Amino acid sequence: MKAAVYSFSRRGAFLSKKIRDFLSSIGYEVRIGTMPKYAAEAGIPAMSDHNASCAEDFVNCDAIVFVGSVGIAVRTIAPFIKSKLTDPAIISMDECGTFIIPILSGHIGGANDLARRLAEAVGGQACMTTATDVNGLFSVDEWAARNNMVITSLKAAKDFAAALIDGHTVGFFSEFPVIGSLPNHIIEDMDFKEGMAVTIDKIGRPFPDTLLLLPKIVHLGIGCRRDVSLSALEDLVLPELEKLKIDMRSVAGISSIAIKKDEQGLLSFAKKYNLPVTFYSADELNSLEGDFSASAFVESVTCVGNVCERSAVLSSRGGRLILPKTTLIGATLAVAVENITLCFAKSD
């Protein structure tokens, strides 16, 4: 994770160092900058043009903290705002650290949660303005982001939140087990008009007005012959996902055997669909226990009897195989799904 911290006064420059240290302690790689006239005294880099810095950091950072007025923050970020799905968390904090205000990407980008943590770190007060937060209600977009789920419709998410804010009870469906209690005003019952469904079935709509959440827990194990083409892989993978009613947005990644790490067709497929790809050694694949199909020819080439099934299950951390080895035009595919449980309580 990456973050940037900008300050615009002497006192703000020194506070920004404390913010930097806190963000670093929770796993951020932090870029910090202040006005040139305060840089030497505070011992931090000078920032000659914060607008230019923001242009770069808005694309590359997960969070940006402005130690200064909300007005400075708003005017700086205005040219770069695109979507709540992609914009980084933007937080404004006064130079005394009294008020910490998330102003962009409060839920999906995590600004609200980060503001709370920053408030605790600097001894200030986080100031929330999002309706679900000020009313103490469940925030579906924040929960989805925290649990690596895709919201298939922002309109459905807004309607769902509006129903809660208006005091309505809504339904809930999940194909995965739930630990603990559901949030207030959400009931595991499909007799409601509005409801939330957590499933990898992209056409699953158990309510008349369904908010569909897709967990990114599907793993593609792929084996292939040398010089397999991108189109050949698409001809294999895309129809099989369609048969399984799986949206590509549910796919967490691709995996294969290490000897395929330079296979351009496979790498091109991963790049085109923005999927991470993991390559396992033969020993890692063979260490996996379970009942897998096997091919003497594949084993003679790779030292593993089955690449696609083993790599799919291994990358899913021992998940269930929902598509065993399937072959087409010199490539093999297996699909596995992680075993997950849902929890609505926030972890520390």
Secondary structure as a PSIPRED ss2 file (coil, helix, strand):
# PSIPRED VFORMAT (PSIPRED V4.0)

   1 M C   1.000  0.000  0.000
   2 K E   0.000  0.000  1.000
   3 A E   0.000  0.000  1.000
   4 A E   0.000  0.000  1.000
   5 V E   0.000  0.000  1.000
   6 Y E   0.000  0.000  1.000
   7 S E   0.000  0.000  1.000
   8 F C   1.000  0.000  0.000
   9 S C   1.000  0.000  0.000
  10 R H   0.000  1.000  0.000
  11 R H   0.000  1.000  0.000
  12 G H   0.000  1.000  0.000
  13 A H   0.000  1.000  0.000
  14 F H   0.000  1.000  0.000
  15 L H   0.000  1.000  0.000
  16 S H   0.000  1.000  0.000
  17 K H   0.000  1.000  0.000
  18 K H   0.000  1.000  0.000
  19 I H   0.000  1.000  0.000
  20 R H   0.000  1.000  0.000
  21 D H   0.000  1.000  0.000
  22 F H   0.000  1.000  0.000
  23 L H   0.000  1.000  0.000
  24 S H   0.000  1.000  0.000
  25 S H   0.000  1.000  0.000
  26 I C   1.000  0.000  0.000
  27 G C   1.000  0.000  0.000
  28 Y C   1.000  0.000  0.000
  29 E E   0.000  0.000  1.000
  30 V E   0.000  0.000  1.000
  31 R E   0.000  0.000  1.000
  32 I E   0.000  0.000  1.000
  33 G E   0.000  0.000  1.000
  34 T E   0.000  0.000  1.000
  35 M C   1.000  0.000  0.000
  36 P H   0.000  1.000  0.000
  37 K H   0.000  1.000  0.000
  38 Y H   0.000  1.000  0.000
  39 A H   0.000  1.000  0.000
  40 A H   0.000  1.000  0.000
  41 E H   0.000  1.000  0.000
  42 A H   0.000  1.000  0.000
  43 G C   1.000  0.000  0.000
  44 I C   1.000  0.000  0.000
  45 P C   1.000  0.000  0.000
  46 A E   0.000  0.000  1.000
  47 M C   1.000  0.000  0.000
  48 S C   1.000  0.000  0.000
  49 D C   1.000  0.000  0.000
  50 H H   0.000  1.000  0.000
  51 N H   0.000  1.000  0.000
  52 A H   0.000  1.000  0.000
  53 S H   0.000  1.000  0.000
  54 C H   0.000  1.000  0.000
  55 A H   0.000  1.000  0.000
  56 E H   0.000  1.000  0.000
  57 D H   0.000  1.000  0.000
  58 F H   0.000  1.000  0.000
  59 V H   0.000  1.000  0.000
  60 N H   0.000  1.000  0.000
  61 C C   1.000  0.000  0.000
  62 D C   1.000  0.000  0.000
  63 A E   0.000  0.000  1.000
  64 I E   0.000  0.000  1.000
  65 V E   0.000  0.000  1.000
  66 F E   0.000  0.000  1.000
  67 V E   0.000  0.000  1.000
  68 G C   1.000  0.000  0.000
  69 S C   1.000  0.000  0.000
  70 V H   0.000  1.000  0.000
  71 G H   0.000  1.000  0.000
  72 I H   0.000  1.000  0.000
  73 A H   0.000  1.000  0.000
  74 V H   0.000  1.000  0.000
  75 R H   0.000  1.000  0.000
  76 T H   0.000  1.000  0.000
  77 I H   0.000  1.000  0.000
  78 A H   0.000  1.000  0.000
  79 P H   0.000  1.000  0.000
  80 F H   0.000  1.000  0.000
  81 I C   1.000  0.000  0.000
  82 K C   1.000  0.000  0.000
  83 S C   1.000  0.000  0.000
  84 K C   1.000  0.000  0.000
  85 L C   1.000  0.000  0.000
  86 T C   1.000  0.000  0.000
  87 D C   1.000  0.000  0.000
  88 P C   1.000  0.000  0.000
  89 A E   0.000  0.000  1.000
  90 I E   0.000  0.000  1.000
  91 I E   0.000  0.000  1.000
  92 S E   0.000  0.000  1.000
  93 M E   0.000  0.000  1.000
  94 D C   1.000  0.000  0.000
  95 E C   1.000  0.000  0.000
  96 C C   1.000  0.000  0.000
  97 G C   1.000  0.000  0.000
  98 T C   1.000  0.000  0.000
  99 F E   0.000  0.000  1.000
 100 I E   0.000  0.000  1.000
 101 I E   0.000  0.000  1.000
 102 P E   0.000  0.000  1.000
 103 I E   0.000  0.000  1.000
 104 L E   0.000  0.000  1.000
 105 S C   1.000  0.000  0.000
 106 G C   1.000  0.000  0.000
 107 H C   1.000  0.000  0.000
 108 I C   1.000  0.000  0.000
 109 G C   1.000  0.000  0.000
 110 G C   1.000  0.000  0.000
 111 A H   0.000  1.000  0.000
 112 N H   0.000  1.000  0.000
 113 D H   0.000  1.000  0.000
 114 L H   0.000  1.000  0.000
 115 A H   0.000  1.000  0.000
 116 R H   0.000  1.000  0.000
 117 R H   0.000  1.000  0.000
 118 L H   0.000  1.000  0.000
 119 A H   0.000  1.000  0.000
 120 E H   0.000  1.000  0.000
 121 A H   0.000  1.000  0.000
 122 V H   0.000  1.000  0.000
 123 G C   1.000  0.000  0.000
 124 G C   1.000  0.000  0.000
 125 Q E   0.000  0.000  1.000
 126 A E   0.000  0.000  1.000
 127 C C   1.000  0.000  0.000
 128 M C   1.000  0.000  0.000
 129 T C   1.000  0.000  0.000
 130 T C   1.000  0.000  0.000
 131 A H   0.000  1.000  0.000
 132 T H   0.000  1.000  0.000
 133 D H   0.000  1.000  0.000
 134 V H   0.000  1.000  0.000
 135 N C   1.000  0.000  0.000
 136 G C   1.000  0.000  0.000
 137 L C   1.000  0.000  0.000
 138 F C   1.000  0.000  0.000
 139 S C   1.000  0.000  0.000
 140 V H   0.000  1.000  0.000
 141 D H   0.000  1.000  0.000
 142 E H   0.000  1.000  0.000
 143 W H   0.000  1.000  0.000
 144 A H   0.000  1.000  0.000
 145 A H   0.000  1.000  0.000
 146 R H   0.000  1.000  0.000
 147 N C   1.000  0.000  0.000
 148 N C   1.000  0.000  0.000
 149 M E   0.000  0.000  1.000
 150 V E   0.000  0.000  1.000
 151 I E   0.000  0.000  1.000
 152 T C   1.000  0.000  0.000
 153 S C   1.000  0.000  0.000
 154 L H   0.000  1.000  0.000
 155 K H   0.000  1.000  0.000
 156 A H   0.000  1.000  0.000
 157 A H   0.000  1.000  0.000
 158 K H   0.000  1.000  0.000
 159 D H   0.000  1.000  0.000
 160 F H   0.000  1.000  0.000
 161 A H   0.000  1.000  0.000
 162 A H   0.000  1.000  0.000
 163 A H   0.000  1.000  0.000
 164 L H   0.000  1.000  0.000
 165 I H   0.000  1.000  0.000
 166 D C   1.000  0.000  0.000
 167 G C   1.000  0.000  0.000
 168 H C   1.000  0.000  0.000
 169 T C   1.000  0.000  0.000
 170 V E   0.000  0.000  1.000
 171 G E   0.000  0.000  1.000
 172 F E   0.000  0.000  1.000
 173 F E   0.000  0.000  1.000
 174 S E   0.000  0.000  1.000
 175 E C   1.000  0.000  0.000
 176 F C   1.000  0.000  0.000
 177 P C   1.000  0.000  0.000
 178 V E   0.000  0.000  1.000
 179 I E   0.000  0.000  1.000
 180 G C   1.000  0.000  0.000
 181 S C   1.000  0.000  0.000
 182 L C   1.000  0.000  0.000
 183 P C   1.000  0.000  0.000
 184 N C   1.000  0.000  0.000
 185 H C   1.000  0.000  0.000
 186 I E   0.000  0.000  1.000
 187 I E   0.000  0.000  1.000
 188 E C   1.000  0.000  0.000
 189 D C   1.000  0.000  0.000
 190 M C   1.000  0.000  0.000
 191 D C   1.000  0.000  0.000
 192 F C   1.000  0.000  0.000
 193 K C   1.000  0.000  0.000
 194 E E   0.000  0.000  1.000
 195 G E   0.000  0.000  1.000
 196 M E   0.000  0.000  1.000
 197 A E   0.000  0.000  1.000
 198 V E   0.000  0.000  1.000
 199 T C   1.000  0.000  0.000
 200 I C   1.000  0.000  0.000
 201 D C   1.000  0.000  0.000
 202 K C   1.000  0.000  0.000
 203 I C   1.000  0.000  0.000
 204 G C   1.000  0.000  0.000
 205 R C   1.000  0.000  0.000
 206 P C   1.000  0.000  0.000
 207 F C   1.000  0.000  0.000
 208 P C   1.000  0.000  0.000
 209 D E   0.000  0.000  1.000
 210 T E   0.000  0.000  1.000
 211 L E   0.000  0.000  1.000
 212 L E   0.000  0.000  1.000
 213 L E   0.000  0.000  1.000
 214 L E   0.000  0.000  1.000
 215 P E   0.000  0.000  1.000
 216 K C   1.000  0.000  0.000
 217 I C   1.000  0.000  0.000
 218 V E   0.000  0.000  1.000
 219 H E   0.000  0.000  1.000
 220 L E   0.000  0.000  1.000
 221 G E   0.000  0.000  1.000
 222 I E   0.000  0.000  1.000
 223 G E   0.000  0.000  1.000
 224 C E   0.000  0.000  1.000
 225 R C   1.000  0.000  0.000
 226 R C   1.000  0.000  0.000
 227 D C   1.000  0.000  0.000
 228 V C   1.000  0.000  0.000
 229 S C   1.000  0.000  0.000
 230 L H   0.000  1.000  0.000
 231 S H   0.000  1.000  0.000
 232 A H   0.000  1.000  0.000
 233 L H   0.000  1.000  0.000
 234 E H   0.000  1.000  0.000
 235 D H   0.000  1.000  0.000
 236 L H   0.000  1.000  0.000
 237 V H   0.000  1.000  0.000
 238 L H   0.000  1.000  0.000
 239 P H   0.000  1.000  0.000
 240 E H   0.000  1.000  0.000
 241 L H   0.000  1.000  0.000
 242 E H   0.000  1.000  0.000
 243 K H   0.000  1.000  0.000
 244 L C   1.000  0.000  0.000
 245 K C   1.000  0.000  0.000
 246 I C   1.000  0.000  0.000
 247 D C   1.000  0.000  0.000
 248 M H   0.000  1.000  0.000
 249 R H   0.000  1.000  0.000
 250 S H   0.000  1.000  0.000
 251 V E   0.000  0.000  1.000
 252 A E   0.000  0.000  1.000
 253 G E   0.000  0.000  1.000
 254 I E   0.000  0.000  1.000
 255 S E   0.000  0.000  1.000
 256 S E   0.000  0.000  1.000
 257 I E   0.000  0.000  1.000
 258 A H   0.000  1.000  0.000
 259 I H   0.000  1.000  0.000
 260 K H   0.000  1.000  0.000
 261 K C   1.000  0.000  0.000
 262 D C   1.000  0.000  0.000
 263 E C   1.000  0.000  0.000
 264 Q H   0.000  1.000  0.000
 265 G H   0.000  1.000  0.000
 266 L H   0.000  1.000  0.000
 267 L H   0.000  1.000  0.000
 268 S H   0.000  1.000  0.000
 269 F H   0.000  1.000  0.000
 270 A H   0.000  1.000  0.000
 271 K H   0.000  1.000  0.000
 272 K H   0.000  1.000  0.000
 273 Y C   1.000  0.000  0.000
 274 N C   1.000  0.000  0.000
 275 L C   1.000  0.000  0.000
 276 P C   1.000  0.000  0.000
 277 V E   0.000  0.000  1.000
 278 T E   0.000  0.000  1.000
 279 F E   0.000  0.000  1.000
 280 Y E   0.000  0.000  1.000
 281 S C   1.000  0.000  0.000
 282 A H   0.000  1.000  0.000
 283 D H   0.000  1.000  0.000
 284 E H   0.000  1.000  0.000
 285 L H   0.000  1.000  0.000
 286 N H   0.000  1.000  0.000
 287 S C   1.000  0.000  0.000
 288 L C   1.000  0.000  0.000
 289 E C   1.000  0.000  0.000
 290 G C   1.000  0.000  0.000
 291 D C   1.000  0.000  0.000
 292 F C   1.000  0.000  0.000
 293 S C   1.000  0.000  0.000
 294 A C   1.000  0.000  0.000
 295 S C   1.000  0.000  0.000
 296 A H   0.000  1.000  0.000
 297 F H   0.000  1.000  0.000
 298 V H   0.000  1.000  0.000
 299 E H   0.000  1.000  0.000
 300 S H   0.000  1.000  0.000
 301 V H   0.000  1.000  0.000
 302 T H   0.000  1.000  0.000
 303 C C   1.000  0.000  0.000
 304 V C   1.000  0.000  0.000
 305 G C   1.000  0.000  0.000
 306 N C   1.000  0.000  0.000
 307 V C   1.000  0.000  0.000
 308 C H   0.000  1.000  0.000
 309 E H   0.000  1.000  0.000
 310 R H   0.000  1.000  0.000
 311 S H   0.000  1.000  0.000
 312 A H   0.000  1.000  0.000
 313 V H   0.000  1.000  0.000
 314 L H   0.000  1.000  0.000
 315 S H   0.000  1.000  0.000
 316 S C   1.000  0.000  0.000
 317 R C   1.000  0.000  0.000
 318 G C   1.000  0.000  0.000
 319 G C   1.000  0.000  0.000
 320 R E   0.000  0.000  1.000
 321 L E   0.000  0.000  1.000
 322 I E   0.000  0.000  1.000
 323 L E   0.000  0.000  1.000
 324 P E   0.000  0.000  1.000
 325 K E   0.000  0.000  1.000
 326 T E   0.000  0.000  1.000
 327 T E   0.000  0.000  1.000
 328 L E   0.000  0.000  1.000
 329 I C   1.000  0.000  0.000
 330 G C   1.000  0.000  0.000
 331 A E   0.000  0.000  1.000
 332 T E   0.000  0.000  1.000
 333 L E   0.000  0.000  1.000
 334 A E   0.000  0.000  1.000
 335 V E   0.000  0.000  1.000
 336 A E   0.000  0.000  1.000
 337 V E   0.000  0.000  1.000
 338 E C   1.000  0.000  0.000
 339 N C   1.000  0.000  0.000
 340 I C   1.000  0.000  0.000
 341 T C   1.000  0.000  0.000
 342 L E   0.000  0.000  1.000
 343 C E   0.000  0.000  1.000
 344 F C   1.000  0.000  0.000
 345 A C   1.000  0.000  0.000
 346 K C   1.000  0.000  0.000
 347 S C   1.000  0.000  0.000
 348 D C   1.000  0.000  0.000
